[in-house]
Amino acid sequence: MFGLKLKQKCVAVTLLAGLMVSGAGIMQAQSTRRTRRESNVNRQARIARIVKDTYSHKWEAGGGGGYLRYRSGQDLQRNNEITFWLSGTRYFNPKLGIEADIRGAFGNAKISPYNEFLKFNPQISQYAFMAGPSYRFYAKEKTAVSVFALGGAGVGKFDTGSKGIPSSLLGTWPSETRAAFSAGLNIDYNFYPNLALRVTPTYLGTTFGGTIQNNAGVNIGLVYRFGRNK
């Protein structure tokens, strides 16, 4: 009889210990899930703060270099040009802004295949001064994408490096100031809320000689953000 009671007590103690261990495990699992939920909430709140901090800036200023494929004359082959760009944008809200843009492009017109008497390819350059709207349609913690459409004036210099030979004999466009326009995407990778790497696939239209030149290229550089929209 004593042995039976002892066994029953041992079984009861074992069951109680098992229940306590199970209860502790359940409580620990619930605590872990609650901690994970709180961590996710905190992470999302942190990201939301960074996004707000990044895209509440009033101003953006940027600059860099790039590449442009350009046709320098009606009957000339396209030539490769290196470019520089400077831009400033005033944002009225996290999405909409007005962008001002200055660009320059430098290359050598392919004269030799066109004119057998000219055995050199003179240096040419173009400059564009444009402004227009910019719309940021994608904005995340690390990346943003905006689209822009700009218009203004283009300055062409097609015979300044031709050793005195005028553009009419070179077969290039005349050196003049004409309308210019551009459209493209600004693709930003944010290092910090106020500093980003920008890559811009772009179209540039110029109208030298009374015709439209359709040119494509890409720019790359850095963008710095400052000021705050209230």
Buried (B, 14 or more C-beta within 10 A) or exposed (E): EEEEEEEEEEEEEEEEEEEEEEEEEEEEEEEEEEEEEEEEEEEEEEEEEBBEBBBBBBBBEBBBEBBBBBBBBEEBEBBEBEBBBBBBBBBEEBBEBBBBBBBBBBBBBBBBEBBEEBEEBBBBBBBBBBBBBBEBEEBEBEEBBBBBBBBBBBBBBBBEBBEEBEBEEBBBBBBBEBBBBBBBBBBBEBEEBBEBBBBBEBEBBBBBBEEEBEBBBBBBBBBBBEEEEE
